[in-house]
Amino acid sequence: MAAAAAPGVAPVRARFLTSKEQFHAYLRAGGEEEEEEEEKEEKKEEEQVSEPPAKRVKAEELGQDGESQGNAGEEEKEHQEKKRARGQNKSRPCMKPSCYEQSRLCPSVTQGCAGQCRFGPRCRFLHDVSQYLAAKPADLGQRCVLFDTFGRCPYGVTCRFGQAHLGDGHQNLVNASLAQQWEGKLLVRNGLSKELQQQLRKRKFSFHKAEEFLLGLRAGKGGKATGSSTEVSNCADPQDGLRDSPVLQEQGEDPRPEILQSSQRAEDAPRPEALQSSQRAEGAAKPEALQSSQRAEDAPKPEALQNSQGAEGAPKPEALQSSQGDEGAPKPEALQSSQGAEELPDWALQSSQEPPPPTLGPLTDEDITKLRPCEKKKLEIQGKLYLAPLTTCGNLPFRRICKGFGADVTCGEMAVCTNLLQGQSSEWALLKRHHTEDIFGVQLEGAFPDTMTKCAELLNRTIDVDFVDINVGCPIDLVYKKGGGCALMTRSNKFEQIVRGMNSVLDVPLTVKIRTGVQEKVNVAHKIIPRIREWGASMVTLHGRSREQRYTRSADWAYIAECARLASPMPLFGNGDILSYEDANRAMQMGVSGIMIARGALIKPWLFTEIKEQRHWDISSRERFDILKDFTNYGLEHWGSDTQGVEKTRKFLLEWLSFLCRYIPVGLLEHLPQKINERPPYYLGRDYLETLMASQNVDDWIKISELLLGPVPPSFTFLPKHKANSYR
């Protein structure tokens, strides 16, 4: 009878188990001595069958001389090191493209227009193709996925698979018949155009709907949390606001982040930054509170803040529109109709060329065409499988993998609203949508209603999405201390203003993702979910853990079921600890509208297939390797097949492998299913590749990447995002 696995360790069959030293020795030998190792292991098990597990472990750790005191100290030291190895590697080295390529070819040469380089003699890139090829690293393969798929590789001589499509004189060949099939088809949407980027950087984008809502906040018509909800369940006092929760106060924790305490005077009477600047002319707002909130947000100063300092009198909506004739005060950039008309497109100037319609009188075209809440697009995803927005790993190539295995709903990685408003290309890249993603949304993170509302209006007018999600579940300190993520659950006024403001400017449904609370034993989600429904959100996703718990405890699905009843008729999706179809079935029995899958999809993306087909898939190592090969091809399509694109694909592949190594093949388990919080022990797989994929060693992950993308550059370094993944 097989011995029971230790608590927290996955139950692998005894004949596959091995020691740490034997595991790494097997991988170093390349699997050549597999049979000999198995025979030694069987003999060792027969000899030690009568010994208790603790004694066997101690015997393995003793040296040849039998001295145990030094080893005991080393064991304690190793245990302390493992205990410290939690959280994130915040000081990871950032490898820039210049580290991989000392000499880069000018993009104008790659695109076949070398004589049109707009930098001329000042260009810092090479224009001599022969000189570039002399220093270019060797090609990685004989076939280029871009050329084979689309009939043309846009990277030309810089492609690391260039021999597949380079002819005489380094001419880039084109498969005309294949290229014609893709002509005019938009494969990836939601890109950032140069024109829009310039408008955002110069602050010439008009946020007329957001400004209207923010002005309403000042007049007391916006979303101010008054605690007057009447439909809150019996789990919460209707007059009990989360910000003043006695339970939180008993725990001795200030629910408001320290960096925001200087601006908490705005909590009870919320005033957006754009409105505080206009009140400053009347002497109503204090500049110190305004400046401290701007530093916390680290956002560019709004146009209304810059240009309303010289205004006289109270800036009413009518006065704002007509203030262009005031020669003494600078004109707001978003409202200029004469100077900015030549630089802005028509769709961005529609709100500034004409005054707003009167609030009383006959109906206007704007009144007729404005969407009512009941006319908004509905989010019909009940019962569907929802792939969670996953920072770093939830990129477009990974989402394509999950779509191929049956994911119904996908969402982009968390994007910071202030970075989007500044026109940062790296942040806008998180919003890109592949044409295979039929139900797609984006997730925004922010701490203040002005920036979040403006960002929602910006996305509503510039990208194509089916819903927008607010991140109220991010637990990391960088976000929490600025008032975003989980901190919004303790700032109910700001939370309400953000939800109401974004909902007022969006034409698509607005969803919210939250946790059970901030503190480990203080759940507050049941109090705030009914209020989120009243504020206008279309759906809520609840992660069954608090911020302090992170992933150290199992998700509380009983509490999720309670919240699902309180949220009705608003849909509520549950999230947490789903790694098999049994887990998914139990979750759906809790009364939720659907399930969101996060880590489970990272560990085994074919989980969506298992849930839909209600079976355990004993997937082979070759099939898993083919999945990695598909990810590599998708990455080269998305990030490029030049050196920079290859290394970026490698980086995200390695980040994903830090989760994939936690999967244990079905055929090796003592009983099913595998639990997501159970650590895999050291085991030898059914072949060398299966064992290599089970390694927790970063060097072995790099070895797998070299099987797909060739050898790493000489200066290559990699640290996984989470320290716990890098132990040996």
Stockholm file with secondary structure:
# STOCKHOLM 1.0

chainA/1-728         MAAAAAPGVAPVRARFLTSKEQFHAYLRAGGEEEEEEEEKEEKKEEEQVSEPPAKRVKAEELGQDGESQGNAGEEEKEHQEKKRARGQNKSRPCMKPSCYEQSRLCPSVTQGCAGQCRFGPRCRFLHDVSQYLAAKPADLGQRCVLFDTFGRCPYGVTCRFGQAHLGDGHQNLVNASLAQQWEGKLLVRNGLSKELQQQLRKRKFSFHKAEEFLLGLRAGKGGKATGSSTEVSNCADPQDGLRDSPVLQEQGEDPRPEILQSSQRAEDAPRPEALQSSQRAEGAAKPEALQSSQRAEDAPKPEALQNSQGAEGAPKPEALQSSQGDEGAPKPEALQSSQGAEELPDWALQSSQEPPPPTLGPLTDEDITKLRPCEKKKLEIQGKLYLAPLTTCGNLPFRRICKGFGADVTCGEMAVCTNLLQGQSSEWALLKRHHTEDIFGVQLEGAFPDTMTKCAELLNRTIDVDFVDINVGCPIDLVYKKGGGCALMTRSNKFEQIVRGMNSVLDVPLTVKIRTGVQEKVNVAHKIIPRIREWGASMVTLHGRSREQRYTRSADWAYIAECARLASPMPLFGNGDILSYEDANRAMQMGVSGIMIARGALIKPWLFTEIKEQRHWDISSRERFDILKDFTNYGLEHWGSDTQGVEKTRKFLLEWLSFLCRYIPVGLLEHLPQKINERPPYYLGRDYLETLMASQNVDDWIKISELLLGPVPPSFTFLPKHKANSYR
#=GR chainA/1-728 SS CCCCCCTTBCCBCGGGBCCHHHHHHHHHTTTTTHHHHHHHHHHHHHHTTTSCHHHHHHHHHSCTTCCCHHHHHHHHHHHHHHHHCCSBCTTCCCCCHHHHCSSCBCHHHHTTCGGGCTTGGGCCSBCCHHHHHHHSCCCSCSCCHHHHHHSCCTTGGGCTTGGGTBCGGGCBCCCHHHHHHHTTCCCEECCCCHHHHHHHHTTCCCCHHHHHHHHHHHTTCSCCCCSCCSCCCTTSCTTCCGGGCHHHHHTTCCSSCGGGGGGTHHHHSCCCHHHHHHHHTTTCSCHHHHHHHHHHHTCCCCHHHHHSTTCCSCCCHHHHHHGGGCSSSCCCGGGCSSSSTTTSCHHHHHHHHSCCCCSSSSCCHHHHHSCCGGGSCCCCCTTCEEECCCTTTCCHHHHHHHHHTTCCBEEEEEEEHHHHHTTCHHHHGGGCEETTCSSEEEEEECSSHHHHHHHHHHHHHHCCCSEEEEEECCCCHHHHTTTCGGGGGGCHHHHHHHHHHHHHHCSSCEEEEEESCSSTTCCCHHHHHHHHHHHTCSEEEEESSCTTTTTSSCCCHHHHHHHHHHHTTSCEEEESCCCSHHHHHHHHTTTCSEEEESHHHHHCTTHHHHHHHTSCCCCCHHHHHHHHHHHHHHHHHHHCSSHHHHHHHHHHHHHHHHHHTTCCCGGGBSSSCCCTTCBCCCBCCSSHHHHHHTCCCHHHHHHHHHHHHCSCCTTCCCCCSBGGGGCC
#=GC SS_cons         CCCCCCTTBCCBCGGGBCCHHHHHHHHHTTTTTHHHHHHHHHHHHHHTTTSCHHHHHHHHHSCTTCCCHHHHHHHHHHHHHHHHCCSBCTTCCCCCHHHHCSSCBCHHHHTTCGGGCTTGGGCCSBCCHHHHHHHSCCCSCSCCHHHHHHSCCTTGGGCTTGGGTBCGGGCBCCCHHHHHHHTTCCCEECCCCHHHHHHHHTTCCCCHHHHHHHHHHHTTCSCCCCSCCSCCCTTSCTTCCGGGCHHHHHTTCCSSCGGGGGGTHHHHSCCCHHHHHHHHTTTCSCHHHHHHHHHHHTCCCCHHHHHSTTCCSCCCHHHHHHGGGCSSSCCCGGGCSSSSTTTSCHHHHHHHHSCCCCSSSSCCHHHHHSCCGGGSCCCCCTTCEEECCCTTTCCHHHHHHHHHTTCCBEEEEEEEHHHHHTTCHHHHGGGCEETTCSSEEEEEECSSHHHHHHHHHHHHHHCCCSEEEEEECCCCHHHHTTTCGGGGGGCHHHHHHHHHHHHHHCSSCEEEEEESCSSTTCCCHHHHHHHHHHHTCSEEEEESSCTTTTTSSCCCHHHHHHHHHHHTTSCEEEESCCCSHHHHHHHHTTTCSEEEESHHHHHCTTHHHHHHHTSCCCCCHHHHHHHHHHHHHHHHHHHCSSHHHHHHHHHHHHHHHHHHTTCCCGGGBSSSCCCTTCBCCCBCCSSHHHHHHTCCCHHHHHHHHHHHHCSCCTTCCCCCSBGGGGCC
//
